């Protein structure tokens, strides 16, 4: 399913072009069949012309339905399957990573050497957030949340394609997609997040915005703490 949706999304415009060209061909056939029907004087001629007219009309209707189907798949079905969209995953530049420090026996901090296992790999909170383009404004970084919350923010980049927001526990590499959308957002509701099924603790929430060519910006990441009531 994901591969099929990715194919339609990648070649959407070419499909419209092909359908439009085919539509022009059958519009011409429809006009010729119509003129043939008007000029027909005998029964057999009229039947033949009517058959040609019906075939051309049927193909035009089929081409229109195919165009509508492609539009619905790309605009409404594909966002529900975020993995069907070709996303580029940001990678960490090891050489550009800041040098972490470790406390020594006398309590002072000393820099770790290159390749030290103590180097932090958890992304910095707030990394990738760009005002007026990609931001999470609610919940705010470091806040406590529970129940069903409304996620607000901004997803507005040049050549906007779609956005999605995901969650993971600190240190995890697998992110769970919560919701996605294809509308530009400017400090407004992105969607909801039901935290009632989550265990209490710290979570990362990130927003990824992708353009219409399948290229995504660096995600905006914040940290929140889920505080769900304990079951009796």
C-alpha positions in Angstrom: 0.0 0.0 0.0 2.8 2.4 0.9 4.7 1.7 -2.3 1.5 2.3 -4.4 0.8 5.6 -2.6 4.4 6.7 -3.0 4.2 6.0 -6.7 1.0 8.1 -7.1 2.5 10.9 -5.1 5.8 11.0 -7.1 4.2 10.9 -10.5 1.0 12.8 -9.8 1.6 15.6 -12.2 2.7 13.3 -15.0 -0.5 11.3 -14.6 -2.5 14.5 -14.9 -0.6 15.4 -18.1 -1.2 12.0 -19.6 -4.9 12.1 -18.7 -5.2 15.6 -20.1 -3.7 14.5 -23.4 -5.9 11.5 -23.6 -8.8 13.7 -22.8 -8.0 16.0 -25.8 -7.9 13.0 -28.1 -11.3 11.7 -27.0 -12.8 15.2 -27.0 -11.9 15.4 -30.7 -13.4 11.9 -31.3 -16.5 13.0 -29.5 -16.9 16.1 -31.7 -16.3 14.1 -34.9 -18.8 11.4 -33.8 -21.3 14.1 -33.0 -20.9 15.7 -36.5 -21.1 12.2 -38.0 -24.4 11.6 -36.1 -25.9 14.8 -37.3 -24.9 14.1 -40.9 -26.1 10.5 -40.9 -29.1 9.9 -43.1 -29.6 6.2 -42.8 -30.2 3.9 -39.9 -27.0 2.0 -40.1 -25.0 5.2 -40.4 -26.8 6.7 -37.3 -26.2 3.5 -35.3 -22.5 3.6 -36.1 -22.2 7.3 -35.4 -24.1 6.8 -32.1 -21.8 3.9 -31.1 -18.7 6.1 -31.7 -20.3 8.9 -29.7 -21.0 6.7 -26.8 -17.5 5.2 -26.8 -15.9 8.7 -26.8 -18.2 9.9 -24.0 -17.5 6.8 -21.9 -13.8 7.3 -22.2 -14.1 11.0 -21.3 -16.0 10.0 -18.1 -13.5 7.3 -17.3 -10.6 9.7 -17.7 -12.3 12.2 -15.4 -13.0 9.6 -12.8 -9.3 8.5 -12.9 -8.2 12.1 -12.4 -10.5 12.5 -9.4 -9.3 9.2 -8.0 -5.6 10.2 -8.2 -6.4 13.6 -6.5 -8.3 11.8 -3.7 -5.5 9.3 -3.2 -2.7 11.9 -3.0 -4.7 14.6 -1.1 -6.6 12.6 1.5 -5.4 8.9 1.6 -1.6 9.4 1.4 -1.4 11.7 4.5 -2.9 8.9 6.6 0.2 6.8 5.6 3.1 9.1 6.3 5.6 6.3 5.4 4.3 6.5 1.8 6.0 9.9 1.4 9.7 10.0 0.5 11.1 11.6 3.6 14.8 12.4 4.0 16.0 11.6 7.5 18.3 14.2 9.0 21.6 12.8 10.1 24.0 14.0 12.7 27.3 15.4 11.6 29.8 13.8 14.1 32.5 16.3 13.3 30.2 19.2 13.9 28.8 17.8 17.2 29.8 19.9 20.3 32.4 18.4 22.6 30.7 16.9 25.7 32.4 17.0 29.2 32.8 14.5 31.9 33.5 15.2 35.6 36.9 14.1 36.8 37.7 12.8 40.3 38.4 16.3 41.6 35.0 17.5 40.4 36.2 19.5 37.4 35.0 18.9 34.0 37.2 17.5 31.2 36.4 17.2 27.5 35.8 13.6 26.2 38.0 12.4 23.4 36.8 11.8 19.9 34.9 8.5 19.7 34.3 8.4 23.5 31.1 6.4 24.3 30.1 9.1 26.6 29.3 11.5 23.8 25.7 12.4 23.9 23.5 11.2 21.0 20.2 12.6 22.1 19.2 15.6 19.9 19.2 19.0 21.6 15.7 20.0 22.7 14.3 22.6 20.3 16.8 21.7 17.5 15.4 22.5 14.1 12.7 24.9 15.2 12.4 27.8 12.8 10.0 30.7 13.7 7.1 31.2 11.3 8.1 28.0 9.4 8.3 25.0 11.7 7.5 25.4 15.3 5.6 23.6 18.2 4.0 26.3 20.3 1.7 24.1 22.5 2.6 22.1 24.5 5.6 24.2 25.4 9.0 22.7 26.0 9.3 21.0 29.4 5.6 21.1 30.2 3.6 18.4 31.9 0.7 16.9 29.9 -2.0 14.3 30.3 -5.3 13.1 28.7 -6.0 14.3 25.2 -4.2 17.5 24.3 -4.3 19.8 21.3 -1.0 20.2 19.5 -0.5 23.7 18.1 2.3 25.1 16.0 3.4 26.3 12.6 4.0 24.3 9.4 4.6 26.8 6.7 7.6 26.4 4.3 8.1 27.3 0.6 6.5 24.7 -1.7 4.7 23.1 1.3 3.7 19.5 0.9 2.6 18.1 4.3 3.5 17.8 7.9 3.4 15.2 10.6 4.3 15.0 14.3 5.7 12.1 16.1 6.8 11.0 19.6 9.5 8.8 21.1 11.0 8.3 24.5 14.4 9.9 25.1 17.2 7.7 23.6 14.8 5.8 21.3 15.4 5.8 17.6 12.0 4.7 16.5 9.4 7.4 16.4 5.7 6.8 16.4 3.7 9.0 14.0 0.7 10.6 15.8 -1.0 12.5 13.0 -0.3 14.2 9.6 -1.9 16.9 7.6 -1.7 18.6 4.2 -2.8 22.1 5.1 -0.4 25.0 5.9 -0.6 25.9 9.6 0.4 29.2 11.1 0.4 29.1 14.9 -2.8 27.0 14.8 -4.0 23.6 15.6 -2.0 20.8 14.1 -4.1 18.0 15.6 -4.6 16.1 18.8 -2.5 13.7 20.9 -4.1 11.1 23.1 -1.6 10.4 25.9 -3.9 8.3 28.0 -2.4 5.0 26.7 1.2 6.1 27.5 3.2 5.3 30.6 4.0 8.4 32.6 7.5 9.8 32.0 9.5 11.9 29.6 8.8 12.0 25.9 10.1 13.8 22.8 7.7 15.4 20.5 8.9 16.4 17.0 7.3 18.1 14.0 8.5 17.3 10.5 7.5 19.5 7.6 8.0 18.2 4.0 7.8 20.1 0.7 6.0 19.0 -2.4 9.2 17.4 -3.7 9.5 15.0 -0.7 12.3 16.9 1.0 11.9 17.6 4.7 13.4 20.2 6.9 15.2 19.3 10.1 12.5 18.4 12.7 11.5 20.7 15.5 11.8 18.8 18.7 10.6 19.6 22.2 10.5 17.6 25.5 7.4 17.0 27.5 6.5 14.9 30.5 3.3 12.7 30.5 1.7 12.6 34.0 -1.2 10.2 33.7 -3.2 9.3 36.9 -2.2 6.0 38.4 -4.8 3.2 38.1 -6.3 2.1 41.4 
